Amino acid sequence: MAKITKEMGIMDIVQSYPETVEVFQRFGMGCIGCAAARFENLEAGAKVHGIDIDAMVDAMNDIVDAVEASKSEEG
């Protein structure tokens, strides 16, 4: 189930799902600490950087799902 959408704020994503930082970096969006990240949603940030938003959202949800699956296996 998708947890991250392109309408979500960049900082909201990072705070809720810190494992997504690797995905931001892999897609060339290493500016998660910049001022714009505090008010931009994911789609706006991706557009500025020329990033395929759908691929990025899919990658983020894949990593979040994998982390949650491993946590449920541990429990």
N, C-alpha and C positions, 0 to 999 in steps of 0.2 A: 504494500500500500504506500502510495506517495506521501511523504511527509514534508518535502520541500517543494515549493512552487516558485515560479519566476516572479510572482508578485510579492514575495516575502522580502523584508529588508535584509541587506547584507549582514549587518551586525546581529540581527535577530537569529539568522542562520548560524553564524559563527558561535554565538553564545549558547544556542540550544544544541548545536551539533558540532562541537569542536573538531571532530574527525574530518569535517569537510574542508579544513584549511589546506590539506594536501591537494584536494580537487581544485580549489581556487588557484593554487600555485601551478598545478599541472596545466591548467587552461590559460595560464599567462595573466592571471588577475591577482598579482601579489600585493595589491594595494589595500588589503582588507583593514589596514590600520590608518588609511588616509581619511581626511575629513569627509569626503564624498560618501564613503562607506557608511557613515553614520546616518545618512538620510536617503540614500539611493536604494531602490529595490534591485533585486538580482538582475532583472531584465535590462534595466537602464545601465547598470554597470557593465554587463556583458556587451551591450550594444556599443558603448564607448570604446571597448577593447576589440570589437569585431569578432566576438566569440559566439559560437553556435549555442544558443541558450538551451535548446531542447537537449542537446548532447550533455551539456553541463549539468542540467537538472537531473537527467538520468544517472549520470555518474555519481552525483551527490546522494541520490536516493539509494543507489546500489551500495555505496559505502556505509550509509546509515543502517540499511537493512542487514548488512554483513556484521556490523558491530553489535546490533541488537540480537541477532541470531546467536552470536558467540556468547553474549551475556546470558541468554536464556539456556544455552547448553551448560554453562557453568553452574547455574542455579539449580 
